[in-house]
Amino acid sequence: MDFLRNFFSQTLGLGTQKERLLDNLTLEGVAHYMLSERCRRVICLVGAGISTSAGIPDFRSPSTGLYANLQKYHLPYPEAIFEIGYFKKHPEPFFALAKELYPGQFKPTVCHYFIRLLKEKGLLLRCYTQNIDTLERVAGLEPEDLVEAHGTFHTSHCVSPLCRQEYPLSWMKEKIFSEVTPKCEKCQSVVKPDIVFFGENLPPRFFSCIQSDFRKVDLLVIMGTSLQGCGLAG
């Protein structure tokens, strides 16, 4: 919490005045506040933990996390599978993993539907997600409701800066499930889903939305993340 207070205070100029908003620092206290007239705009900041009950592993949990179960890919270290430099030289491990975790094979969890309920009640200002599983979309959120801080599988692009040809989800899915490394039809460079790898910038939408959204928010709900892998932590 101290990190978030410092971030919003220094970056957005918020939090300079302390005001008691919750009667109790409990779920009941939060629910009571959400029912009040003071809470009209809610931001959800979510990570891999909201998708684990759907069968998708998180990244850092010992023994069960994704990074603890990548031995079969013979990586120099677990995080390499999501590093852009390693991917450009050795894309095969990422696409093998992508086949296992590809969107469309899993169903949203109660957390995803809670966020949709906020939308239906007119309370959701935005959902900032670190996840690339697209379950927020499957649950019923529209692109305008979302900031996919770590990108999305919905589109893909050629990695060559001189090309950058775009490909749709259907094209990428066909390549991944046929176990063919996706290559650009124009220049034969590797094509990568538009998810953010280590070594890449976060999407411009993240920075534009965060400046405006957090000046309006009445309640920030953080679910399923330690914030270690979040753009806010940088």
C-alpha positions, 0 to 999 in steps of 0.5 A: 500500500505504501508503494501505491500511495507514493506512486499516486502522490508522486506521479499523479499528484494524488493523495496529498490529503488523507480522508477516511473513506472506509468504516472498516478495512474489511470486505464488509467495509468496502462493500458498504462504501461501494453502496454509498454515493461517494463510490461512483468510479471503480478501477480494477487492477488484476493479475494472474491470480484471478485466472488460476482457478480457471486452470491457468498457472500464475508465474511465480508460485513455487512448484505450480507457477509457470516459471517453475515448470519450463524445464522441457523448453531448455531455457537458460533461465525461466524468464527468457521465454518472455524476453524479446531478445531471446524470442527473436533468436529462439521463438520455438519455446514461446510458441510451444507454451502458447499452444498450451495456454492459448486463449479460448481454452479456458473459462472466466472465473468469478473474479472476471464476472465480478468485474463485469458486474461492476460494468453492468452496475455502471461503476467500472471506470476501467479494468487494468489487467496484466493478463494475456488470457483475454478472459476479461473479454470473454466475460463481457468487457469491451475494449474500451473497458480494458487496459491490457497492460501486457498486451493481447493475443487479438492481433500480431505483428511482424517483428521486423521494424521495416515491415510490421505487417499485422495479422489477425487472431485466426491467422496466429491461432492456425500457425500455433496449433499446426506447430509452425513457427509463424513467419511473415508472408511479406518478409519471412521474419517471425510474427509475434502476438501483441503481448508485451515481452521483457525489453518492450514498452508497455502499450501507449494506451496504458500511459494515456489512460492511467493519467486520466483514470486515476484522477477520477477513481473513487475505489481501486480494487487489486486482485490476483497480483503482487504487482511485481510484474505490473507496469505500475511497479516499474 
